[in-house]
Amino acid sequence: MSRIVLLTGATSGIGRVAARKLAEQGLTVLFTGRDREAGREVRSEVRRAHPESDGEFYRVDFADFDAVRELAREVRADYDRLDALVNNAGTSRSERRTTEDGVEFTFAVNHLAPFLLTNLLAPRLRDSAPARVVTMTSALHENGSLADLESVVRGENFDGLDAYADSKLANILFTRELAARLDGTGVTANCVHPGWIPHTDLVRNATGFSKLFTSAAALVASVAPIGPFESVEGAADALVYLATSDAAANVSGAYFDRRERSSAASVADDPELRRRLWERSAKLVGLPASVPEGDPMA
Ligand SMILES: NC(=O)c1ccc[n+]([C@@H]2O[C@H](COP(=O)([O-])OP(=O)(O)OC[C@H]3O[C@@H](n4cnc5c(N)ncnc54)[C@H](OP(=O)(O)O)[C@@H]3O)[C@@H](O)[C@H]2O)c1
């Protein structure tokens, strides 16, 4: 029976290419996005490249936690195993916006939604062990700070780049705490910075300096795609490597720069901050702080 992976945010950018590469490895690829038409296109693209591949598109907006719950319910109803969850979907915005729950949008989409989804799917991953959780972060986490967690949650004194960096720091703290909580279950948790890929849609909502910065980076990358710059293909390779390779099978709680194990900012090692973020996140999405122990959907 083929291995099954759930890949979020596969309607554009890195995820779209990773969907094809995962199918190439023989995996059944379940993938998400917000646009049904784009989902259909990606499914056709994958099927054209790999006619034998199985897969399915799920439409979900990660700013809506009820929709995330519905996604977990559907995946659990449709498939009785899950070998890997790849938390790739992400956003960056220049203007402050909050979800219906009053949480700043970037923090909700980039951190709370994958936190919720992972915990709801953890029982299925545990039952399918060995299994993996891979979460996309960014080297920009180094500019992040969660010292004043409440102001990050509410998006006070909002700055788009700071909010993005904060959410990407949260991805690493989440991964480390998850790895510790899943220790001994056969489920690993790692996170990855995919390199700088200025050609994706990530900055479509950006304005001003962020837009200028990424346009300049895109120009540099097109002339010399070296050093910190990466192609979409190379970034997707890194995701696939972490989700499927034997070499990464027994690594957990680690931060990767593409395929290389690397050091994250020292604040990402703070056990007190890790615990505080976990407990606050659980409360914000309505889960017990003991997750992923037990089955929150039972
Ligand atoms: N590009 C870079 O240089 C870079 C660097 C470091 C880290 N990353 C990380 O890599 C990941 C992928 O980014 P990318 O560059 O490939 O960007 P992208 O082209 O914008 O793709 C992002 C994906 O996430 C989905 N998404 C965005 N907002 C969503 C929401 N509210 N609900 C559900 N899905 C949503 C998008 O779906 P829709 O098409 O429906 O919007 C899309 O499928 C992100 O986590 C990003 O932070 C990227």
The ligand as an SDF file (V2000), in Angstrom:
LIG
                    3D

 48 52  0  0  0  0  0  0  0  0999 V2000
    9.5440   31.9180   -0.7470 N   0  0  0  0  0  0  0  0  0  0  0  0
   10.5250   32.0180    0.1460 C   0  0  0  0  0  0  0  0  0  0  0  0
   11.5920   32.6360   -0.0770 O   0  0  0  0  0  0  0  0  0  0  0  0
   10.3790   31.3530    1.4870 C   0  0  0  0  0  0  0  0  0  0  0  0
   11.4460   31.4650    2.4000 C   0  0  0  0  0  0  0  0  0  0  0  0
   11.3200   30.8610    3.6540 C   0  0  0  0  0  0  0  0  0  0  0  0
   10.1700   30.1730    3.9780 C   0  0  0  0  0  0  0  0  0  0  0  0
    9.1470   30.0770    3.0820 N   0  0  0  0  0  0  0  0  0  0  0  0
    7.9370   29.3340    3.4830 C   0  0  0  0  0  0  0  0  0  0  0  0
    7.6010   28.3840    2.4950 O   0  0  0  0  0  0  0  0  0  0  0  0
    6.1910   28.1040    2.5510 C   0  0  0  0  0  0  0  0  0  0  0  0
    5.6090   28.1350    1.1470 C   0  0  0  0  0  0  0  0  0  0  0  0
    5.7450   29.4420    0.6430 O   0  0  0  0  0  0  0  0  0  0  0  0
    5.8550   29.7960   -0.9110 P   0  0  0  0  0  0  0  0  0  0  0  0
    7.0290   30.6840   -1.0510 O   0  0  0  0  0  0  0  0  0  0  0  0
    5.7420   28.5900   -1.7480 O   0  0  0  0  0  0  0  0  0  0  0  0
    4.5500   30.7430   -1.0460 O   0  0  0  0  0  0  0  0  0  0  0  0
    3.2680   30.7170   -1.9810 P   0  0  0  0  0  0  0  0  0  0  0  0
    3.6660   30.5450   -3.4070 O   0  0  0  0  0  0  0  0  0  0  0  0
    2.5190   31.9560   -1.6320 O   0  0  0  0  0  0  0  0  0  0  0  0
    2.4420   29.4380   -1.4990 O   0  0  0  0  0  0  0  0  0  0  0  0
    1.7900   29.4460   -0.2560 C   0  0  0  0  0  0  0  0  0  0  0  0
    0.7560   28.3520   -0.1880 C   0  0  0  0  0  0  0  0  0  0  0  0
    0.0790   28.5000    1.0700 O   0  0  0  0  0  0  0  0  0  0  0  0
   -1.3090   28.6490    0.8520 C   0  0  0  0  0  0  0  0  0  0  0  0
   -1.9380   29.6110    1.7580 N   0  0  0  0  0  0  0  0  0  0  0  0
   -1.6370   30.9170    1.9360 C   0  0  0  0  0  0  0  0  0  0  0  0
   -2.4990   31.4890    2.7940 N   0  0  0  0  0  0  0  0  0  0  0  0
   -3.3730   30.5200    3.1500 C   0  0  0  0  0  0  0  0  0  0  0  0
   -4.5040   30.4840    3.9950 C   0  0  0  0  0  0  0  0  0  0  0  0
   -4.9800   31.5720    4.6420 N   0  0  0  0  0  0  0  0  0  0  0  0
   -5.1730   29.3180    4.1350 N   0  0  0  0  0  0  0  0  0  0  0  0
   -4.7740   28.2140    3.4760 C   0  0  0  0  0  0  0  0  0  0  0  0
   -3.7130   28.1790    2.6520 N   0  0  0  0  0  0  0  0  0  0  0  0
   -3.0220   29.3270    2.4960 C   0  0  0  0  0  0  0  0  0  0  0  0
   -1.4310   29.1950   -0.5600 C   0  0  0  0  0  0  0  0  0  0  0  0
   -2.7260   28.8760   -1.0390 O   0  0  0  0  0  0  0  0  0  0  0  0
   -3.5250   29.9420   -1.9450 P   0  0  0  0  0  0  0  0  0  0  0  0
   -2.9490   29.7430   -3.3330 O   0  0  0  0  0  0  0  0  0  0  0  0
   -4.9270   29.5270   -1.8110 O   0  0  0  0  0  0  0  0  0  0  0  0
   -3.2260   31.2980   -1.3780 O   0  0  0  0  0  0  0  0  0  0  0  0
   -0.3170   28.4430   -1.2690 C   0  0  0  0  0  0  0  0  0  0  0  0
   -0.7530   27.1660   -1.6570 O   0  0  0  0  0  0  0  0  0  0  0  0
    5.6010   29.1520    3.4960 C   0  0  0  0  0  0  0  0  0  0  0  0
    5.3810   28.5730    4.7600 O   0  0  0  0  0  0  0  0  0  0  0  0
    6.7030   30.2070    3.6020 C   0  0  0  0  0  0  0  0  0  0  0  0
    6.6590   30.8870    4.8200 O   0  0  0  0  0  0  0  0  0  0  0  0
    9.2220   30.6540    1.8280 C   0  0  0  0  0  0  0  0  0  0  0  0
  1  2  1  0
  2  3  2  0
  2  4  1  0
  4  5  1  0
  4 48  2  0
  5  6  2  0
  6  7  1  0
  7  8  2  0
  8  9  1  0
  8 48  1  0
  9 10  1  0
  9 46  1  0
 10 11  1  0
 11 12  1  0
 11 44  1  0
 12 13  1  0
 13 14  1  0
 14 15  2  0
 14 16  1  0
 14 17  1  0
 17 18  1  0
 18 19  2  0
 18 20  1  0
 18 21  1  0
 21 22  1  0
 22 23  1  0
 23 24  1  0
 23 42  1  0
 24 25  1  0
 25 26  1  0
 25 36  1  0
 26 27  1  0
 26 35  1  0
 27 28  2  0
 28 29  1  0
 29 30  1  0
 29 35  2  0
 30 31  1  0
 30 32  2  0
 32 33  1  0
 33 34  2  0
 34 35  1  0
 36 37  1  0
 36 42  1  0
 37 38  1  0
 38 39  2  0
 38 40  1  0
 38 41  1  0
 42 43  1  0
 44 45  1  0
 44 46  1  0
 46 47  1  0
M  CHG  2   8   1  16  -1
M  END
$$$$
